[in-house]
Structure formats: C-alpha cells, structure tokens
Amino acid sequence: MDKAEDSYLCDHLQKRRKEMKKAAWRKHHKWFGLILGFFIIMFCVSGLVLNHAELFSNVNISRSALPSDYRYKQWNGGLLRGTIRWQKQVLIYGNSGIWQTDSTAASVTDFNQGLPHGADFRQIRGMVTTPAGEVFALGQYGLYRLQPNGRWSEIVLPREEDEKLSDITTQGDSLIVTGRSHIFLARPPYANFARISLTKAANDDGKVSLFRTIWLLHSGELFGIVGVLLVDSIAIVLIFLTLTGVVYWFLPHLSKERGRLLRRKLSAWHNHIGKLTIALTLFLCITGWMLRPPALIAIASGKIPPIPFTTMDSNNPWHEKLRTLRYDADEQEWLLYSSEGFFSLKDLHAQPQAVTVQPPVSVMGINTQEKDEHGQWLIGSFYGMFRWDRKKGTVTDYFTGRPAEPIRGIPLGKNAVAGFTSHFGKFPVVVDYYRGTPALPMPSRMASLPMSLRNVCIEIHTGRIYTFLGKGTLLYIFLIGLSLAWCLWSGWKIRYNNHRTKH
C-alpha cells in the first residue's frame, strides 16, 4: 500500500468515525428528548405557576384527583400540627385549617368560618389563647382573631409585602408573631402591632445560605421581577424546544410529503433557538438539580457572602431567617430558632447569642416546640423528636431515650414529626407526617380536603407526585437533571458539529 492509498484510508476512517459520532449524538438527543418530553413540560408549567403563585392562590385541587398517597389518613400530612384548649373544646389546627372537637375527638366539625377559601391561606402555623380568653390563629399569610360570633377576622400586620409568617406565642398579655424577617408585638386590645428588627447575632459573619442563594437563582427571585421574568422565558423556551422536537420526529410518520416543509422550519427554529439559549437552559437545569438529594447534601450547610444588589443583600441580618420565638420561663430569656440554629435573648432588643448545645432540626424546620411536664423542650421536625434539657445541656431522642445524633446526609429521620398534642387521653400524641397516628379517629370526609394549586405544583416540580417510583422519588431530580443536561448538551453538539462540517 503506497502513501496515497494509506492517506486516503486514514481520511476515510476518520470521516467514518465522525459520522458515527454524529449519529450517536443524534440518537442520544432524540431518545432522551422523547422520553423526557413529558417531564420537561411538567417542570416548566409547574415552575411558571410557582413563580407567580399569588395569581393562583385561590385555586384548589381536590385530593381525590391526586394519587392516593396524597389523601389524608389518620391525621397525617400535617393535617394535625397542634391543638389548643378553648372553653370546653379542643381546636385542632394544621395544613388544612382549624377543626373543633372534644377530648375524645369523637366528633370533628369545621371551624374555618371567615378564613380565606384558598388552601394556602388555611395552612395554620400556630394558635394561642390570651389570659383574657381571646383566640388567635396564624397562617403563613395572615393573622386571624376569633370573633364572638365564631368567625375569624384578619388583623393586618406591618410586614413587608412578601414576608411570610411562621410562629405565634404569648408572654403575659403580650401577643408575639414571628415573621420570616421581623418580630411583631402587640398588647391589648391587639389592634396595633410594633415591628421589631432583631439585632445582629454575636457570631454573625455576614454570610448567607448557599442553598437559599441557589434556590433564588433557580427561580430568578435573586434578581427581583427581572430575574423571575427571565427564568419564565427560559421555561417557555424549554417548552418550545420540547414540543418542536417531538413534532419534528413524529411528522414523518404522520405525513411524509406535507410535513416536509414544516419539518425543515421546525428543525431550523429548534436548532437556532436551542443554540442561542443553551447556556440559560443548562443554568436552569443545573441549579434545579442542586436543590434535591444527593446534590443538596453538599450545599445544605454551605454559606457564602451575599451577592451584591440582589434580594439576599439585605440590611436586615435576619432577612428570611426567622422561624420560631418562645419565652423560656425557666431561663428567663427568649429562645429563637432560625435557619442558622437556636439563639437566646434576654429581651427582644438584646443581641442574640448562639446556644451551645441544641437539638438537630431538619432543614424543613420545626413542627413542634413546647415544654413537657418536666420543663424540658420537645423539639420535633422531619428529623425526629428530641427532649432538650437546657439546664443540663443534654439532648435525647424522644422515642429511644438515647443521646441525639447530629444530622448526616439526608435530613430525614425514622420519625418525620409533623404534629404533637397533649389534649387527648392521658398520654401525649406524636403525629408522623407519613403514618399519622392511630390514637385519634379522623372523619373519612377529611381525606379529600383540597390542596392548593401551588402545593400541587411543588409536588410535580420535585417529582414527589410520581408516587409509583416509590423511594426512587428521592433520586428523581438527580437522574432527570443529569438526563436533561445530557439532552441539551447533545443537541448543542449536533449543531456545533454541523457548523464545523459546513466550514
């Protein structure tokens, strides 16, 4: 074989390898796109709703229209978060409003008259009674007072427009509401609330949560309405790319002649828009991928300096960090729980001090916080329930009595505590988020209480709605995210290789 033949053979083999590689990229892009198409559209549509949840706040979805796992059973799913005594009755509150019963829970009646109809507004975070017998209920979007006619009326708080509310308590005749960024305090007749901005903590280094920063990057909220609209446009682009890709591959099977021109146009639009937006679509994919296990584990406790001129760059050191505030009479100080952990304050204007020994709490936050008959704090979250003796500086598991172990890996324990009550029978009742509790009868009519469209979209967006996957839903975002990134990358490689061939 002479040099000319050898050169020709090498060129032929190299050309053949390029053609095979190009064919492989096309197959990957085609099949990943077709298989992922439905899930991509579900991601995008649910994300659009979540980015503008206030527009859909009154839209409810019956649980009977959702997979059976979403129907309430034995007070699970946060249906019972807590209880208070009122007159001779017991009021149960939780994710679907307020319910009236007695100490036997034999008969449960609706107690939501006057509350907004949207299921989101009926997610009750806490209830209290004042020394004068007045009853208040706190939802994540509003504070409500029980009127003599048995109806609830809203009390307007001097909060920021987008500030959610997370906890309510009393100290003497003072009523204290905890928002995500401020404390609100009022005394009788509870008509005017003072807004309190807490002092910067002694150990505050000025850094913010890496997890929350990526979360706000993913939604676009980090850059305000401009960022939200940009992410909306990326979602619309992904829907367009998915639909044009599916139609492109199915057109030849529907009409080989008539569809030829449309197929060429779809291909041109698909390729051109995909090329222009590849960086943005990959950005949306990767940031979403990082917000769920196992990638979440790597960033859950990370902290970074706030990005200048973004919504995380706030003059309030407690912006979006506050969760609960309770008065510890034994220690004669306030006990604050935040996304940064527990802090103590001698008064609401003192500098918060980090508590040295504290119980582990799931990243989803506290669901139970109250004292038992021995004066120990009971702290319940999706990581479990713990007894916290602040005087002795010990934390033990409520169920086993063993010393508490710090959170490692996924922040979910064997007992995902969603609620607690000591108002039924001789013994306290802990309510598991998944299993509920067999200690209290639940009326069957409550099984299909509505879920807000926003919450349904959260379930779709995280993949939990696909209950047929079982425990695989924990890895759904991880696997789908990698697959989607590969689909986008393979599409770019096809376009890039075509461009190189032409030149």
N, C-alpha and C positions, 0 to 999 in steps of 0.2 A: 504494500500500500504506500503510494507516494505522499508527499506533504500536502498536495492539493486535496487528495481524497480524505486524508486524515483531518484536515481543516474543515472540509465540508461535513464530515461525520460529526465532529465536535460541535459545529454550529447547529446541525440538525438535532443532536441530542439536547443541546442547551435550549433550543427553541421548543422542543418537545416537553422538556421539564417545565418551562414557563407556562406552556399551555395547560399542562396537568395541574400546576399550582393554581392557575387562574380558574380552572374548572372546579377545583376543590373549594376555593373561596366562594364561588358562586353557589355551590351546593350548601355550604355552611350558612351563607346568608339567606338562601331560600328556605331551608328547612327550619332553621332557628326562628326566622321571621314568621313562617306559617304557624309553627307550634306556639310561639309566644304571643301571636297577634291578639288573641282574646285578652290575655293577662295585661298586655301593654295598654290596651284601650281601657280596661278596668282601672289600672293605675292612674291613667291620665284623667279620666272622668271623675273618679273619687278625689283625686288631688285638686281638681278645679273646684269641687264643692267645698273641700276643707279650706281652701284658700279664701273662700267667700262664705263661710259658714253662717254669718249673720243674715244673709239673704234667704237661707233655708231653715232658720231657727224654729219656725212653726210647722215644719214638715215632719210628720211622724210615720214610722213604718211599723206595722203590727208584727210582733214576734212570730205569729203563726205563718208569716210569709218567709221566714228565715229558717235555716237549718234547725233541727230540733234542739241542738246544744244551746241555742240562744233563748229557749223558753225557761222561765223561772221554775225552779224545783227546790222545795224546802228552804225558801228564803235565800237562795244562792245569788250569785251575780251582783252582789252589792245591794240587793233589794232591802235587806236589813243591815244598816250601817250602825245604828244605835237606837236607844229608846230613852224617853223621859217619863216621869210620872206627872200627870196633870189631873187635879181633883182626884176622883177615884178610878181614873182610867190610865191606860198606858198608851203613849203615842210612839209609833214605830216610824222611823224615817230612813231614807236611803235613796237609791238611784232612780226610783220611780215615784217619789213623792212621800206623802205622810198618811199614816193609817191609824185608826183608833181601835183599841181593843181593851180587854181587861187582863187581869193577872193570869188567866187561863188561856188566853189567845184563842178561845173557842169561836168567837165571832169577830170578824175584822171588817171594818167599814171605812169607806173613803173619807179622807179628811183634808181634801185639797181645794175646797171651795175658795175661789179668789186668786189662786195661783195661776200664772200663765199656762196656756194649754200645751206649749211646746215641751216635749220630753226633756230637752236640755235644761229648761228652766226649773224642772222638778227634780234635778239631782241635788238633794238636800245634804249639805256637808255637816250640819250640826243643828241642835236645838237646845234652848235653855229656858228656864223659868227664873224670874227675878224674885227677890224676897217679897215683893208685893203681889206675886202670883201672875204677873204678865208672862206671856209665852212668845218667844221669838224663834224663827226658823231662818237658817242661812242657806241659800242656794249659791251656786258658783257665779250667778249673775245678779243676785239681789238679796236684800234683807227684808223679811216679812214679819209683821206683827199680827197676832191673833186678836180679832175684834170680838166684842161681847156677843155679836150675832153668829159667831162661829166661822166667819170668813177671814181670809188673810188679806192684808193690805201692805203694799210695798213702802218701805222707808228709803228715801234717796240718800245715798252716801256721797261725800265729796271726794270721789275717787276718779282716777284717770279713766278715760273713755274705754280703754281696752283692758283695764285691770280686773282680773277675776278675784273672787273671794274664796277663802279656803277654811276659815275656822271661826268659831264664836264661843265666848265664855263670859262668865261674870266674876266680879270681885267686889264683895259687898253689894251695894246697889248700882255699881258701875257695870255697863254693858260694853264688852270689848269685841270688836270684829277684826279679824286678821285678813288683809288682802295679800296679794302676791308681792306687793311692794311697800305698803303702808299699814299702819295700825289705826283703827277708828274707834274712838272712845266717846261715850255719852253717859250722862246721869239723868235721873228722872226729870222731866217726862219723856226722855229719849227722842226728842224732836230734832235736836241739832247735834251732830257728831263732829268732834275735832279730829283732824287728820294729823297723825304723828309720824314723822320720818325718823327712824331709829338711827342712832349714832353708829359710825363705822366701828366694826369689831376690832378688838385689840390685835388679833392675828391676821387681819385683812391685808393681803398683799396686792390688792387691786386687780387681780386676775379673775377671769370669768370661766364658766364651764365650757369645755371643748365640745361636749355633747350638744349642749344647747346652741352653741355657735353654728355647728354643722346642721342642726335641726332647722335653724332660722335661715341658713344658706339654702337648704333644700327647698324650703317653702318660698324663699325670696324675701321674707319679712325682715331680714337683717338690714335691708336697704329700703324699708318702708314700702309704700304703694308702688313705687317704680320697680323695685325688686320683685314684688308679688306679680305685677303685670308681665314682667319679663319671664318669670317661671311659668305663668299661664300660657304665654306664647310658645314656650318650649313644649309644653304638654300638647298644645294644639298641633304643633309640628310633628310630634311623635304619632299622634292620631292620624294625621295626613299621610305620613310615611308608611304607617301600618296598613291603612286602607288601600293606598295606591299600590303597595307591594302585593297585597292579597289579590286585588283585582287584576294586576299585571300577570300574575301566574295562572289565574283561572280563566282569563279571557280566551286563550287559545282553545280551551275545552268547551267554551260556550259558543263561540263564533269565530272561526279561523280567518274568514275574509273580512267581515265587517269590523271585527275588533282590531285589525292590524294597525290602522292609523291611530286609533285611540291608545293602543298598546305602546306605540312609539312615543306618543305625547306623555303618557303616564311614566314611561321609563325616563324621559328627559326631565320631567318635573321632579320625580323621585330622586334621581341622581343629583340634580342641581341643588335642590333644597337640602338633601342629605349632606352634600359636601359643604355647604355654607354653614350648617348648624352642627356639624359633628362634635365640635368642642363643647357646645352648650348641652347637647343631648347626653354626651358622656358625663359631663359635670352633674347633671340631674340624676343620672343612673348611679354614679359612684357615691354621691352624698347620701342618697336614699339607702344604698347598700350598707353604709357605715352605721346606720341608725338601728340596726337589728342584730341579734346574735348571729355568728360569733364576733363579728367586727365590733359590735357595741362594747364588748368586754374590754377592748383595747383603749377605748376613748371615754368610757363611763366616768372615770375619776380624773381625767385629764383637765388641766387648766391652762389658759393662755391669756395674754394681755388682750383687752377688748380692742376690736378693730376700730380705728378712729372714724368718727362721723357715721357710725351705724347705730342701730337701736340697742346694741349691747353696751355702747359707750355712754353711760348714764352718770349723772352727778349723784344719783341715789345709790349708795353702796349695797343696798338690799333690793335693787330692782329685780323683780321676778324671782326672788329667792325665798321669801317668807312662806311658811306653811301652817304652823300652829303656834299658839301662845297660851300658856296656862299659868296660874299662880300656884306656886308650891308653898303652902302654908307652913309646912314643917321647916323649910329652909328660909322662909320669909323672903322669897325672891321670885321673879318671873322666870319661867322656863320656856325658852324659844326654840322651836325646831325650824330649820331652814334646809335648803338644798346643800348647805355647807355643813350640816350637822346640828348638834344641840349647843345652845348658849344660855348663860344665866345673866339676869339683870336685876339689880337691887330695886330699880324703878324704871319706868318706860323712857326716861331721859338719860339713864346711865349708859356707860359703854358696855356692850355685850362681851362677855368673857366665855371662851370656848370651854365646854365641860370636858374634863379629862377622861373619865370613864363614861361611856354611853352605849346603849344597845344598838345592834345593827338594824338598819331600816332599808327596805327595798327602795330602789331608785323611783318607784311609782309613788312613794310617800306613805305617811302614816294613815291608817284607817281606824285605829283605836288608841286612845290616850286618856287614861283615867287611873285613879288610885284604887287599890283594893282595901280590904278591911284592916290590913296591917300597915297601911300607909306607903306601900310600895307602888311605884308606877307600873301600869300594864301598857306596854307599847306593842301594838300589832300592825303588821304590814304584810305584803305578799312574801316576805322572807320568814314570817312566823310570828309568834307571840313571846314576849320576854317580860320577866319581872325585874324591875330596876330598883335596887335599894341604894338611893343616893348617899345615905349616911355611911353605909358600909363600903360603898363603891363597888358593888357586885351586880352582875347581870346574869340571870339564869334563864334557861329555856322554860317557858310556862308549862309545856307538856311533859318534859322529861326531868326537869329539875337540875339538869347538868349545866355547867358554865356555857355561856353563849360563845359561838364561834364566829369570827369575822366573815364577811361576805367574800367568797372567792368564786369567780366565774359568773354564771348566770344568776342574777339577783332574785331567784325564786326558791322558796323553801318547800319542805314537805307539806307545810300547812300555810296556804295562802289566806291569811286572815283578812276578811272583808268587813266583819262586824262583831259587835260584842254587846251583851245585855245582861243585867243582873236583876231584872224586874219580873222574871217568870220562874216560879218554883224556888227551891232552896239553894240551888247552885247556879253560878254564872254560866252563860251560854256563849261559846265562841262560834262564829259563823264562818265557814270556809267559803271562799269565792266560788269554787267549783262544785263542792258537795253540799253546801248549805249546812243545815242542821236538822236532825230528826226530832229535836226536842220540842219544836213548835209546829203546830199544824198550819199549813198555808192553803188558803182557798184556791181551788183549781182555776177559778176565773182570773186569777192574777198571773197565770202562766204566760199569757199572751199580751201583757201590758206593752204599750208601744215603746219603740226605741227611736231616738231622733235620727233623722237622715244623716246628720253629722257623724254620729256614733257608728251607723251602718257603714259609712264611707271609711271610717278609721279601720273597721274590721276588714273591709275589702282591700284597703291600701296596704295593710300589714300582712294580708294573706290568711288571717285567722278565720275568715268566712269560709274557707275551703276545708271544712271540718273532716272531709273524707281523707285528708292527708294525715290525720292523727297527730302524733308528736312531730311529724315532718313539717308542720306549720312553723316550728321554731327556726328551721333552716330554709324556709320558703324564700324569704327575701335574699338570703345569701346565694342560693342557687339561681334564682331568677335574675338577680342582679348581675351575676357573672355571665349568665347566658345572654342577657340583653346587651351587656358591654361587648361581648364577642360578636353578636349580631351587627351592632353598629360599626365595630372595627372591621369586620369582614366586608361590609358594604363600602366602607371607605377604601379598603384595599382594592376592591374591584374597580372603583372609579380611578384610583391612583395608577393602577396597572394599565388601564385603558388609556390614560393620559400619556404614560410613558411610551406605550406602543405607537401612539399617533405621532410622537415626536422622536 
